[in-house]
Amino acid sequence: MSIKSSQLLVEEAQKKIQTLTPEEVKNLVQKNEVTLIDVRDIRELWKDGTIENSKHIPRGMLEFWLDPESSYYKANKIKDIKKMVLFCALGWRSALATKSLIEMGFQNVAHVDGGFDALKKNGFKIVTKEKK
């Protein structure tokens, strides 16, 4: 059996989605034109923190939380959302997640090249995420 590699899936996704640099994201955040969405696992947020004012929607629940017909739908997660800019640790999961949202019909969505690591290196404020 031959399967597509995860790397190939990411490369294919990147051809169909908008990828923003950390600098572009910083500019959009300063203009209050985007909502940052952290798709990393909660354990990553506990360990490394997250970007200030970002929303957390774990990759495994993204489609379910944003689908009004899903029993997991969380209207409060997308209330007042502007352009959605997704990020993960390095930009691979967020690329696949962005492609999935586009396939669902969301239009105003992009992801960050280099993910959380790149945002952190570009001076975004990191806040701790406490365990509940």
Order of alpha helices (4+ residues) and beta strands (2+ residues): alpha-beta-alpha-beta-alpha-beta-beta-alpha-alpha-beta-alpha-beta-alpha-beta
